[in-house]
């Protein structure tokens, strides 16, 4: 999920004393091999004097990818006095190697957007509040349509936000949205990929015979500013005081996914962080919440379900002054239920809304799209109804 979300994550792993491992004690394992599966950078620390340099290099590696970087700290590496450790910290680490944006790719993006009807996919920091003025200018001044992928890491949304279309999950729906465009530009993101392959389906969302794709990787807010400037446009100040109506609070009828999304959107307050792993129960929330007070929306990025509860913990610790709302599917929530104990222990300001439909609806939906009939005895493997 971190890799797909282009999110830098530093993992510190404690290990046995370096001289103890050769005896193959009960807890001995090949941590490097495990870490390499998900890490773009892995190092083992044995010498205490290398701790500051290695940890700083670990942070730089995570930021540069961005992705997961892992440092393995042997037990005996920390058997040093405070004075010895302070001496280690005197050594400076060299500067990081930051990737710059190609001027050619920026000019290609400008040329594509200037043609008129263009789809622009956004990722990373370009979906945060700091980019709103430039995105408003891009959409209103060039006629471009703004998109984000379905599994985005974070989008700052609510009143005053630019209109961004979330790409639908189902392949047929996603293709229907992008079919209207010939030129498609990807700023700080790459072309979205289908979650699964389907029989008699190419697996590609974009048709090379129809679509001309322009990629600007590592596109920062400054690069976005350059693109807007080269188009002859100026940032537009977001109208944050627009009092657009919220969805009405449902008071009649049986509770269903749409009414649940309306109720959640109706109750939203300013600066809430919504951690959204609602899966099949929450597609309506995107449209229901567009007129909410300003908030941050986080979702499942890599398809590895169970992220909602632990991601909420991270958000609450990072932003202690903000209310966190976890919009959690019941099936994927069972992968990380122990995180609820952590939330209580740390006294975190988290409200969890569980979509208790009692079944793995995402699996049912995927089996339908695969053309499979979900019958016994296999049905019992994914049925949450019993007990």
N, C-alpha and C positions, 0 to 999 in steps of 0.2 A: 504493500500500500504506500509506503514512504517513497519507494522508487518511482512508482507510477504517478504519485503526486508531486514529484520533484521537490521533496521535502528533506532538508538536511537533518540527519539524526546521528547523534554521537552515542555509541554504546560502550560502556565501560564494564568489562567482565573480570571478576576476581577469579584467580586460579590458585592451585596448590603452590607451595614453595618450589622453586626451580629444582632444587636438589632432591625433593621428595618424589617428584613425578616419575623418575626412572624406575622406582620400585613398583610401579603400577598399583597404587592404592585404590580402594573401592570407588572413589569419586573421580579417578583419572579418566579423561576422555580427550579426543582431538578437537579442541575448541576452535582452532584455526579452520578446520574442515567444515565445521558447522557454521561458523561466521561467514566463510567465503561464499556460501550459498546466497546470502542476501546482502553482502557488503561489497562496496566498491574499493575498500581499503581496509587492511587488517595488519596489525602489528602486535608483537608481544614485548612487554616491558619487564626486563630482568634487573637491569642496572638502575638504581635510584637516581643517578645523575641525569638519566635520559628522560625522566618523567615529564618535566615541563615542555621540552622540545617535542616529544612524541605526542603528548596530549594536544598541544597547539597544532601540530601537523595533522592530527586526527580531525580537529575542528575544521581546518582548512580544506581537507579532502572532502568532508561532508558538504561544505559550502560550495566547493568547486564543481561537484558532479551535477546538481546536488543529489545526495543519496545517503546511504547508511555507511558509516565508518566505525570500525570496531577496534578498540585498544584492550588488550588482555594484560592484566596487571598481576604478576606473580606475587604471592604472599610476602616473600622475603624482600621484594623491592620496596616495601613500605616500612621495613624495620630500620628506620633512620630517625635521628633526633630532629626537632624543629629547626635547630641551627643548621644541620646538614642539609635539610630540605630547602631552607632559605638560600643557601649557597647555590644549590642547583638552579633556583629560579633566576639567578643573575644572568644566565645565558639567554640571549635573545634568539628568537626564531626568525628566519628569513621571511620576506614578504610573500604573500600568496600570489599564485599566478591566475589572475582573473581573465576570463575569456571576454574579448570585446566583440561588439556587434559589427559585422561587415557592412561597410558603406554601400557596397554593391547590392546586398540583400535589402537594405533600407530603400534604395532607389527603385529596386524591382517592386517592392511593396507599394511604394508611392505610385508607380506607373499603373499597377493593377487596380488600386483603389480609385485612381483618378478616372478610370474608364466609366465609372458610374455604378451600376448594379454589381456589387461585390460582397461576398461573404467574408467576414473577418472573425477568425477563431482566436480567442484570447486565453492566456494561461498565467499562473503565478501572480506576481505583484500587479499585473495589468488589470486584475479583477478586484483590486482593493480600492478603498475610498480615495486614495491619492491620485488615482487615474480618472476619476469621474469627469472632470472638466474636459480632458482630452477626448474621452470616449463620447461625450455629448457632442463635441465639435465634429468628430469623425462621422458619427451617425447622421447628424442634421446637415452638415456641410457637404458631405460627399455622397450621401445616399447609401452608405454601406450598412449592411445588417450585421449586428454583433452576435457572436455565439460563444458558448463554452461547452466543453464536453459534458456528458452525462455524469461521469464520476469525477467531479472537480474537487480540488483540495480545499479551496476557500473562495467565496464570493461575498463581498460586502454589498448588501442589498437594502431595499426599503425606499422610503420617500426620498426623491431627489436623485436616485440612482439611474444610470442609463439603462435603456431597454436591452437586455441581453437574453437571447433565446437559449435555453438549455436543450442540447441535442437529445431527442428521445432515445430511450433504451432499445426499443425493438428496431431491428434492422430496416424493416419496411417503412416504419415511420421516419427513421433518421434519413433514409434515402429520399423520401418524399419532401423533406425540408430542404435538403441541399440540392435537389434537382433543379431548383429555380436559378442556380448560379453557374456561370462559366468560370469566372475568376474567384478563387478562394485563397485568402492570405492567412497564414498562421503566425501569430505574434507571440513569442515566448511559449510556444506549445508545438506539438507535432500532430499530424492527422490522427484522429481517433480510430481505434481498432475495435472490431466486434469482440464481445466477450467470449463467444464460442463460434466454432465453425458449424455450418448447417449443410445437410445433403443438398446437392444441386444448387449451391450458392457459392459464388466466387470468394466470399469472405471480405471483399473490399467494399468500403462505403463510397469511395470516389472512383468515377469512371474516367480513365485517362483519355478516352475519346471525347468526353464532354468537358471535363474540368481541367483548368490550368491552375496548378498549385504553386504558391510562392511561400517559402519558409524563411522566417527571421528568428532563428533560435537565440536564446539569451537576450531577448529584447527587454530592456529596462523601461522604466517610466521616462527616463531621459531620451531614450531612443524613440519611444512613442511620441514624445514632445517634438522631436525632430521630424517625424513623419507628418504630424499635424501641421507643423510650420511649412514644410515643403509643399503641402497641399494648398497653402495659402489660407489656412484656417487659424482661428484663435480659440483658446480654451473657453468653454462656457461655464459660468458659475452655476453649480447645481442649485435648484430651487428646493432647499431643504424644508421650507415652511409650507409646502403644498399639503393641504388638508384633504387628501383623497380618502374616500370612504373605505373603511375596513370591511371585510366580509361579515355579514350579520352572524350573530351567535345562534347556532341552530337550537331551536327549542321544541321542535316537533319532529316526529318520525323516528325510525330506528337508527341508532348510531351506525354509520358506515364509514369507509375510508375518506370520502369527500367531506362529510360532515365533521369528521375528526380533524381534518386539515383546516377547515374553516374555523373550528373552535380554537385551535392552537393559534392561528393567525390573528383571530379577534383579540386574544388575550396577551399578545406580544407587547413588551415594553421596550423603551429605547435601550440600545447597546446590548441586547441579549445576544448570546452566541448559541446558535442552534446546531447541534451535532446530529446530523440526519442519517440514521441507518434504518429508516422506515421501510426500505425495500419496496415491496408491492403495495403497501398501504399508503405511501406518501407522495406519489407522483403529482397529485393535485396541489400539494403545498406550495410549489414554485409559483403558480399563478395566484393562489389565495393570498400569498404573503407579499406581493409586489408593492402594496401600499402601506405596509407596516412601518412603524418607526424604524429608523436605521438599525440594522443588525448584521451580524456575520453568520454566514451559512457554510457549514463544513459537511462533507459527505464521504462516502466510501469510494476510494480512488482505484484500488487495484483488484477489487473483487474478492479479497480475502475477508469474509464476513466475520463479525465479532469485534469490529473496531469501535463501535459506538460508545460503550461504557468506558474503556480505557482512554479513548480519545477525549472524552469529556473530562476525565481526571487531568489530562495534560492541559486542556483549555482552562480549567478552573485554577490550576496552579500558575499558569502563565498570566492569567487575567483575573486576579482575586477580586477586583472591584466590579466585575461583570457577572450577571446571572447566566448560568449555563442550562440549556434545556436539551435533554437527550431524547430524540424522537426515535424510539427503538423498536424494531421488529422482534417478536418473541422468539423466533427460531434462531436468528443470528445472535440474539442477546444471550442465549444459553452457552455460547462459547467463552464468555468472559464474565460470568455472574459474580465471581469473586471480587471483581472491581467495585461492586456496590459496597462491600465491606470497607474497601480502601476509601471510598468517598465518605462514608460515615466516620471512619477513624480520623481522617484528616479534616473533618468539619467543613467540607467543600460545599459551595452554594450551587448545587446541581438538582434540577428537577427532572425525573425520568418519566416519560410517557411511553408506556408499553402498548404496542399494537397487538393485542391478544386475539388473533384470529385462530389460534390453535392448530396451525398447519404451516408447512413449508411452501408457501405459495410461489416463491420464486422458482423452486424446483418443478412444481406443477406447470408453471408457465413455460419454462424451458423445455420440458418434456413435450408439451403441446407443439412448440415451435420446431422440435426435432421430429415430430410426427410419430411419437411413441405413445402407446396406450398405457396408462398408469393403473395397473391392476395388481391384485394380490398374487403372490406374497410380497412382491417388491414394494407395494404401496405401504406396507407396515414399517419399512425401513425409514421412511421420511414422514410418517404421520405423528403429529404431536398430540393427538387427541386422547391418547391413553397412556398413563392414567389421567 
